[in-house]
Amino acid sequence: LIEAYLENNQLEIALEYLKVGIPDAKSVNNQELLYNLYKLKAEAYIQIGKFQEAESAAKEALLNVKSLKNNQFTLEANYLLALINKKQKN
């Protein structure tokens, strides 16, 4: 659902769902869901142009993926960080 809102540029609605979803995922310690939610949060903030918030969310995604030991997720999180740096011209 959040991805659909992001694709349709309904970023505020997506962020509202993320505000609910992240604490729920934390309460059941679902690391994969947390990774995905933080990744989506980073993508939303990238679209808005809030790069500090995007970087923070991408770093949270990367922290959650370490316990999963999933190379694809690690690559995706690192790609987001690189994209954020590029958009900030770092």
Salt bridges, closest charged atoms under 4 A:
GLU16 OE2 - LYS19 NZ 3.38
GLU43 OE2 - LYS39 NZ 3.93
GLU55 OE2 - LYS59 NZ 3.24
GLU76 OE1 - LYS39 NZ 3.89
